[in-house]
């Protein structure tokens, strides 16, 4: 009885209604929640490596690799030495070029924050929709958040897409001419392979989908605000 007395006041305003998830606001919020998961999972979970075949003193076609992953600070990634003697002293540490952590972390952080926000919004839609509708500040706040989030998806997705293009360049065959160790007498380097970045391409697609979802959701959120009701009254007045 004591527990019920403590819990009941807190739950007094709770009115669970899962049917609201079938309405545009609820359904779109579920899609935004799902797509945000795919966005940060496909980008933040990536791991890959680029591989060279090196021939030098007493070494023929030795595989050397540079492993890279999120957040893509490539300038800290070094190729392994071809042999313990480092090609007779001609091989020095070879690093990849570029630091793309800012764009990658911006994209993933936004996706995680959106994921958390969608959970909170769904709780309100399912259990406290009547409170949301009775207070005009809630729809206006959500409208502002929706507009800002749509803009941030636009910025972060295009920034990440540009960074991804640079990452592909910095880990592809074009890195060979910039490796000084490969220019040493008696040393030759050939590009072997790089891990497929299909999942990173997918992350950009989900970024664009999130941008479209949040941009389209602006209208549905706007319809719940007093701004829309006032414009209707002005249009209907003589």
Backbone torsions as a table, in degrees:
resi	resn	phi	psi	omega
1	UNK	NA	-37.6	177.8
2	UNK	-64.6	-43.2	178.9
3	UNK	-62.4	-40.8	179.5
4	UNK	-64.3	-37.3	179.5
5	UNK	-66.2	-32.7	179.9
6	UNK	-77.6	-38.0	-174.0
7	UNK	-81.1	-37.8	-172.6
8	UNK	-58.6	-40.0	177.9
9	UNK	-63.9	-34.8	-178.6
10	UNK	-73.5	-29.8	-177.1
11	UNK	-94.7	2.3	-174.3
12	UNK	-61.2	-35.0	-178.3
13	UNK	-87.7	0.8	-176.7
14	UNK	-83.3	123.4	176.1
15	UNK	-134.2	94.7	-173.8
16	UNK	-73.0	128.5	178.0
17	UNK	-147.9	97.5	-179.3
18	UNK	-73.0	-13.8	178.3
19	UNK	-62.6	-22.5	179.7
20	UNK	-67.4	-17.6	178.0
21	UNK	-71.1	-15.9	178.0
22	UNK	-86.9	-12.2	176.0
23	UNK	-78.0	158.2	-176.1
24	UNK	-51.9	-46.3	-177.6
25	UNK	-62.7	-45.2	-178.9
26	UNK	-69.5	-43.1	-177.8
27	UNK	-65.7	-43.8	179.1
28	UNK	-64.7	-36.6	179.8
29	UNK	-65.1	-36.8	176.2
30	UNK	-63.3	-43.2	178.2
31	UNK	-63.1	-41.9	178.6
32	UNK	-62.2	-38.6	178.6
33	UNK	-63.8	-46.0	-178.7
34	UNK	-66.4	-45.9	-177.2
35	UNK	-67.4	-30.7	176.7
36	UNK	-66.0	-35.7	177.7
37	UNK	-62.3	-47.4	179.8
38	UNK	-63.6	-35.2	-178.2
39	UNK	-63.6	-52.2	-176.9
40	UNK	-77.9	-24.0	179.0
41	UNK	-73.0	-42.3	-177.9
42	UNK	-71.5	-28.6	179.2
43	UNK	-90.2	-50.6	-174.5
44	UNK	-71.2	-19.3	-177.8
45	UNK	-97.6	9.0	-175.0
46	UNK	-78.5	139.9	171.4
47	UNK	-140.6	134.8	-179.1
48	UNK	-152.4	-179.4	178.0
49	UNK	-154.8	152.0	174.3
50	UNK	-114.9	141.6	-169.7
51	UNK	-125.9	137.7	175.0
52	UNK	-120.1	154.3	170.2
53	UNK	-107.8	118.7	-174.1
54	UNK	-116.1	133.4	172.1
55	UNK	-120.8	129.5	179.5
56	UNK	-151.9	-161.1	-176.8
57	UNK	-56.6	117.1	179.5
58	UNK	62.7	14.5	179.4
59	UNK	-130.9	131.8	179.3
60	UNK	-125.6	123.4	176.9
61	UNK	47.4	52.9	176.2
62	UNK	-82.6	132.5	179.8
63	UNK	-81.4	124.4	174.2
64	UNK	-121.2	139.9	-174.9
65	UNK	-128.1	155.9	172.8
66	UNK	-130.9	112.1	-178.1
67	UNK	-90.1	132.1	179.6
68	UNK	-134.0	158.7	-178.0
69	UNK	-160.5	176.4	173.5
70	UNK	-57.6	135.8	11.6
71	UNK	-94.6	22.4	171.5
72	UNK	65.7	49.7	168.6
73	UNK	-87.5	79.4	-172.9
74	UNK	-66.3	-26.1	-178.1
75	UNK	-70.7	-4.3	175.1
76	UNK	-104.7	1.5	-176.8
77	UNK	-97.3	126.5	-175.5
78	UNK	-118.1	144.6	173.8
79	UNK	-74.5	139.9	175.6
80	UNK	-67.1	149.7	-179.9
81	UNK	-70.7	143.4	-178.8
82	UNK	-61.8	-32.5	-178.6
83	UNK	-155.6	165.1	-179.0
84	UNK	-57.9	-29.9	-179.8
85	UNK	-86.0	0.9	177.5
86	UNK	53.1	50.5	175.9
87	UNK	57.6	43.3	177.9
88	UNK	66.5	26.9	178.1
89	UNK	90.0	2.6	-179.4
90	UNK	-92.4	-11.2	-177.5
91	UNK	-99.4	120.6	174.7
92	UNK	-111.2	164.9	-178.5
93	UNK	-56.2	130.3	-178.3
94	UNK	-115.5	117.8	-179.1
95	UNK	-105.2	149.5	170.4
96	UNK	-70.7	168.6	-174.1
97	UNK	-113.1	133.6	171.9
98	UNK	110.8	145.9	173.9
99	UNK	-127.0	108.0	-174.5
100	UNK	-111.5	22.8	-175.8
101	UNK	-67.5	-34.0	-176.6
102	UNK	-62.8	-46.8	179.9
103	UNK	-67.3	-43.0	-178.8
104	UNK	-65.8	-44.3	-178.7
105	UNK	-70.5	-34.0	174.9
106	UNK	-60.0	-46.4	-178.8
107	UNK	-64.2	-49.1	-177.1
108	UNK	-68.8	-41.4	179.4
109	UNK	-62.1	-42.9	177.4
110	UNK	-60.2	-44.3	-179.5
111	UNK	-61.8	-40.8	179.7
112	UNK	-67.3	-43.0	178.9
113	UNK	-64.1	-39.6	177.1
114	UNK	-64.0	-41.2	177.2
115	UNK	-56.5	-47.0	-179.3
116	UNK	-68.0	-40.2	179.9
117	UNK	-64.4	-40.2	-179.9
118	UNK	-63.7	-37.6	177.2
119	UNK	-61.5	-46.9	179.7
120	UNK	-63.0	-41.6	-179.8
121	UNK	-65.4	-39.6	179.1
122	UNK	-66.0	-36.7	176.0
123	UNK	-60.8	-41.9	178.6
124	UNK	-66.0	-44.9	-179.2
125	UNK	-61.6	-41.6	-174.4
126	UNK	-78.0	-42.2	-172.6
127	UNK	-107.4	-22.6	-173.1
128	UNK	-133.2	36.2	-178.6
129	UNK	-62.6	-35.8	-179.4
130	UNK	-65.4	-36.3	176.9
131	UNK	-67.9	-40.4	179.1
132	UNK	-60.3	-41.5	-176.1
133	UNK	-77.2	-27.6	-177.3
134	UNK	-79.5	-24.1	-179.2
135	UNK	-106.5	113.1	-175.3
136	UNK	-67.4	-18.0	-178.8
137	UNK	-71.4	-30.6	-178.4
138	UNK	-63.9	-50.4	177.9
139	UNK	-61.1	-37.8	179.1
140	UNK	-66.5	-39.8	177.5
141	UNK	-63.9	-42.8	179.3
142	UNK	-66.4	-34.6	176.8
143	UNK	-62.0	-45.2	179.1
144	UNK	-63.0	-43.8	179.3
145	UNK	-63.5	-40.0	-178.7
146	UNK	-65.6	-43.3	179.2
147	UNK	-64.3	-45.2	-179.4
148	UNK	-64.2	-42.1	-178.6
149	UNK	-66.0	-40.3	177.4
150	UNK	-60.4	-42.2	178.5
151	UNK	-65.5	-41.6	179.9
152	UNK	-66.1	-35.9	174.9
153	UNK	-62.8	-39.8	178.0
154	UNK	-60.7	-50.2	-177.1
155	UNK	-65.9	-49.1	-175.1
156	UNK	-67.4	-36.3	-178.7
157	UNK	-68.0	-44.3	-180.0
158	UNK	-71.1	-34.7	175.4
159	UNK	-64.9	-42.0	179.7
160	UNK	-69.2	-37.5	177.8
161	UNK	-62.3	-41.2	177.0
162	UNK	-65.3	-43.3	178.8
163	UNK	-62.7	-39.4	179.5
164	UNK	-63.1	-40.6	176.9
165	UNK	-61.6	-39.3	178.2
166	UNK	-70.0	-34.8	177.4
167	UNK	-63.7	-41.9	178.4
168	UNK	-62.0	-38.7	178.1
169	UNK	-68.3	-40.3	-176.0
170	UNK	-75.4	-10.9	179.8
171	UNK	-119.2	4.7	-177.7
172	UNK	-96.7	-166.7	-175.2
173	UNK	-64.5	-20.8	-177.7
174	UNK	-69.3	-7.3	-179.4
175	UNK	-76.5	-19.2	-175.0
176	UNK	-58.6	-48.7	-177.8
177	UNK	-61.7	-22.2	-177.5
178	UNK	-90.6	0.6	-178.9
179	UNK	-93.1	109.8	-177.0
180	UNK	-65.5	-35.0	-178.8
181	UNK	-62.5	-28.5	179.7
182	UNK	-76.2	-11.0	179.9
183	UNK	-94.4	-1.4	-179.3
184	UNK	-67.8	149.0	179.0
185	UNK	-57.7	131.0	179.0
186	UNK	82.6	3.8	-179.6
187	UNK	-114.4	132.1	175.3
188	UNK	-130.0	145.0	179.3
189	UNK	-129.2	138.3	176.2
190	UNK	-129.4	137.3	178.0
191	UNK	-72.8	131.2	-178.4
192	UNK	-101.4	-59.8	-176.6
193	UNK	-167.0	167.6	172.6
194	UNK	-142.9	145.1	-179.0
195	UNK	-59.1	137.2	177.7
196	UNK	-59.0	136.9	-179.4
197	UNK	-107.7	33.0	179.2
198	UNK	-60.1	-39.1	179.9
199	UNK	-66.4	-32.7	177.3
200	UNK	-70.6	-36.0	173.9
201	UNK	-61.6	-39.6	178.6
202	UNK	-64.2	-36.6	179.2
203	UNK	-62.1	-37.1	176.8
204	UNK	-65.5	-40.6	178.2
205	UNK	-61.0	-43.9	178.6
206	UNK	-67.6	-30.8	174.0
207	UNK	-62.6	-42.2	178.0
208	UNK	-66.6	-40.2	178.2
209	UNK	-63.3	-41.2	177.1
210	UNK	-63.2	-40.0	178.6
211	UNK	-61.0	-44.8	179.5
212	UNK	-65.6	-42.6	-179.9
213	UNK	-61.4	-48.9	-178.4
214	UNK	-68.6	-35.8	177.1
215	UNK	-65.6	-42.6	178.0
216	UNK	-69.0	-30.2	-178.2
217	UNK	-71.5	-16.9	178.8
218	UNK	-56.2	-40.8	-177.7
219	UNK	-64.7	-44.3	-177.6
220	UNK	-68.1	-36.0	177.0
221	UNK	-70.4	-39.1	179.2
222	UNK	-60.8	-36.1	-179.7
223	UNK	-64.3	-21.8	179.6
224	UNK	-88.6	-3.8	-176.2
225	UNK	-95.3	165.8	176.2
226	UNK	-67.4	-24.5	-179.9
227	UNK	-60.1	-41.9	179.8
228	UNK	-69.1	-41.6	179.9
229	UNK	-64.8	-38.3	179.3
230	UNK	-67.3	-40.7	178.9
231	UNK	-64.8	-34.5	176.4
232	UNK	-65.8	-42.1	179.3
233	UNK	-64.7	-37.7	178.9
234	UNK	-65.7	-40.2	-179.0
235	UNK	-68.6	-32.1	-176.9
236	UNK	-86.7	-13.6	-179.2
237	UNK	-71.7	149.3	179.8
238	UNK	-59.2	NA	NA
